């Protein structure tokens, strides 16, 4: 039984696992012999990155970044902050940023600019969902599993007010009607 607020299933658990497995195969080929560092952007990428790395057939290092907002400031200025920085050095390493959704590109561009300061050998982007219709900045997405439909999605790491991340599928979210 689906929870209240959950609409139609957009990507089934089987579809997600098939795409993630195929992505892992491509990454294993492209990064063979490169000892890459995969950096997940928390919290949304957690499930995607976990499954992705389990399907990969090459050695990888894993780290996480967490981005936050300044309440009442971010909406006006767009300023974000790093809540969790990297534990591993990326200097001279092949880095793959792993995201749940790429929308406007603003936050991801900020993250990439920050990462470039550490002089990685390469820096590429892998996302579960790409929403090019929202893009405000031209940003190169190197690997994507799905193009996102124009609906609010939850599940498989995606949330609404920190709920629904643990769903094994991705579904449209429909807010409950208030009487």
C-alpha positions as CSV (number, residue, x, y, z in Angstrom):
1,X,0.0,0.0,0.0
2,X,1.3,3.4,-0.9
3,X,1.6,6.2,1.6
4,X,-0.6,9.3,1.6
5,X,0.8,11.9,-0.8
6,X,2.4,9.3,-3.1
7,X,1.1,9.5,-6.6
8,X,1.9,7.4,-9.6
9,X,5.2,5.5,-9.7
10,X,7.4,7.2,-12.3
11,X,10.4,4.8,-12.1
12,X,10.0,1.3,-10.6
13,X,12.5,-0.4,-8.4
14,X,13.4,-2.7,-11.3
15,X,13.9,0.2,-13.8
16,X,16.1,2.0,-11.3
17,X,18.3,-1.0,-10.6
18,X,18.7,-1.7,-14.3
19,X,19.8,1.8,-15.1
20,X,22.1,2.0,-12.0
21,X,23.7,-1.4,-13.0
22,X,24.2,-0.2,-16.6
23,X,25.7,3.1,-15.3
24,X,28.1,1.2,-13.0
25,X,29.3,-0.9,-16.0
26,X,30.0,2.2,-18.0
27,X,31.8,3.9,-15.1
28,X,33.8,0.7,-14.5
29,X,34.9,0.8,-18.1
30,X,35.6,4.5,-18.2
31,X,37.5,4.6,-14.9
32,X,39.4,1.3,-15.2
33,X,42.9,1.7,-13.8
34,X,42.2,5.3,-12.6
35,X,41.3,4.6,-8.9
36,X,38.5,7.2,-8.8
37,X,37.0,9.0,-5.8
38,X,33.2,9.0,-5.9
39,X,31.8,12.0,-3.9
40,X,28.2,11.8,-3.0
41,X,26.2,15.0,-2.3
42,X,24.2,14.3,0.8
43,X,21.5,13.4,1.6
44,X,19.7,12.7,-1.7
45,X,22.5,10.7,-3.4
46,X,22.9,8.2,-0.6
47,X,20.8,5.4,-2.0
48,X,22.0,6.0,-5.6
49,X,25.7,6.0,-4.6
50,X,25.3,3.0,-2.4
51,X,23.8,0.9,-5.2
52,X,26.1,2.4,-7.9
53,X,29.3,1.5,-6.0
54,X,28.1,-2.0,-5.3
55,X,27.6,-2.7,-9.0
56,X,31.0,-1.3,-9.9
57,X,33.7,-3.8,-10.7
58,X,36.8,-1.6,-10.1
59,X,38.3,-0.3,-6.8
60,X,36.9,3.1,-5.8
61,X,37.2,5.5,-2.9
62,X,34.1,7.1,-1.4
63,X,33.6,10.4,0.3
64,X,30.6,12.7,0.9
65,X,29.9,16.4,0.8
66,X,26.9,18.1,2.5
67,X,25.6,21.4,1.4
68,X,23.3,23.5,3.5
69,X,21.4,26.8,3.4
70,X,21.4,29.8,5.6
71,X,17.7,30.1,6.7
72,X,16.2,33.4,5.6
73,X,19.5,34.3,3.8
74,X,19.7,31.7,1.0
75,X,16.3,32.6,-0.5
76,X,17.4,36.2,-0.9
77,X,21.0,35.7,-1.9
78,X,21.5,32.1,-3.1
79,X,24.3,31.7,-0.5
80,X,24.9,28.1,0.5
81,X,27.5,26.6,2.9
82,X,29.3,23.3,3.2
83,X,28.0,21.4,6.2
84,X,30.5,18.5,5.6
85,X,33.7,18.9,3.7
86,X,35.7,16.1,2.2
87,X,37.8,13.7,4.3
88,X,39.9,12.5,1.4
89,X,42.4,14.6,-0.7
90,X,41.2,14.8,-4.3
91,X,44.4,16.6,-5.6
92,X,45.6,14.7,-8.7
93,X,42.7,12.2,-8.4
94,X,39.9,11.3,-10.8
95,X,36.7,12.6,-9.1
96,X,33.1,11.7,-9.9
97,X,30.5,13.8,-8.2
98,X,27.4,11.7,-7.6
99,X,24.0,13.6,-7.4
100,X,20.4,12.6,-7.0
101,X,19.0,15.5,-9.2
102,X,20.6,18.2,-11.3
103,X,18.1,21.0,-11.8
104,X,19.1,24.6,-12.2
105,X,22.8,23.8,-12.0
106,X,23.5,26.6,-9.5
107,X,24.5,24.5,-6.5
108,X,26.3,21.9,-8.6
109,X,28.3,24.7,-10.3
110,X,29.2,26.1,-6.9
111,X,30.4,22.6,-5.8
112,X,32.4,22.1,-9.0
113,X,34.1,25.4,-8.6
114,X,35.0,24.5,-5.0
115,X,36.3,21.1,-6.1
116,X,38.4,22.6,-8.9
117,X,40.4,24.6,-6.4
118,X,41.9,21.2,-5.1
119,X,43.2,20.4,-8.6
120,X,41.8,17.0,-9.3
121,X,43.1,15.1,-12.4
122,X,39.5,15.1,-13.7
123,X,36.1,16.1,-12.4
124,X,32.9,14.6,-13.8
125,X,29.3,14.5,-12.9
126,X,27.0,11.5,-12.5
127,X,23.3,12.0,-11.7
128,X,20.3,9.8,-11.1
129,X,17.9,12.4,-12.5
130,X,18.6,15.2,-14.9
131,X,16.1,18.1,-15.2
132,X,17.4,20.1,-18.1
133,X,14.2,22.1,-18.4
134,X,15.1,23.9,-15.1
135,X,18.8,24.6,-16.1
136,X,19.9,28.2,-15.5
137,X,23.6,27.5,-15.9
138,X,25.2,25.5,-18.7
139,X,26.7,22.5,-16.9
140,X,28.0,19.3,-18.5
141,X,26.4,16.2,-17.1
142,X,28.7,13.3,-18.0
143,X,26.5,10.4,-16.8
144,X,22.7,10.4,-16.2
145,X,20.3,7.6,-15.6
146,X,17.0,9.3,-16.3
147,X,15.6,12.6,-17.7
148,X,13.3,13.9,-15.0
149,X,9.6,14.6,-15.8
150,X,8.1,17.9,-14.9
151,X,6.7,16.7,-11.5
152,X,7.9,16.7,-7.9
153,X,9.4,13.3,-7.2
154,X,10.1,11.4,-4.0
155,X,11.7,8.0,-3.2
156,X,15.1,6.4,-3.7
157,X,16.8,9.2,-1.8
158,X,14.4,12.0,-2.9
159,X,12.4,13.6,-0.1
160,X,9.6,15.9,0.8
161,X,10.3,17.4,4.2
162,X,12.8,14.6,4.9
163,X,10.1,11.9,4.3
164,X,9.9,9.2,1.6
165,X,13.6,8.9,0.9
166,X,13.4,5.1,1.8
167,X,10.9,4.2,-0.9
168,X,12.5,1.7,-3.3
169,X,10.9,3.4,-6.3
170,X,10.5,7.0,-7.5
171,X,7.0,8.4,-7.5
172,X,5.2,11.7,-8.1
173,X,4.4,13.5,-4.9
174,X,0.9,14.9,-4.5
175,X,0.4,17.0,-1.4
176,X,-2.5,16.1,0.7
177,X,-5.4,18.5,0.2
178,X,-6.2,20.7,3.2
179,X,-9.9,21.2,3.9
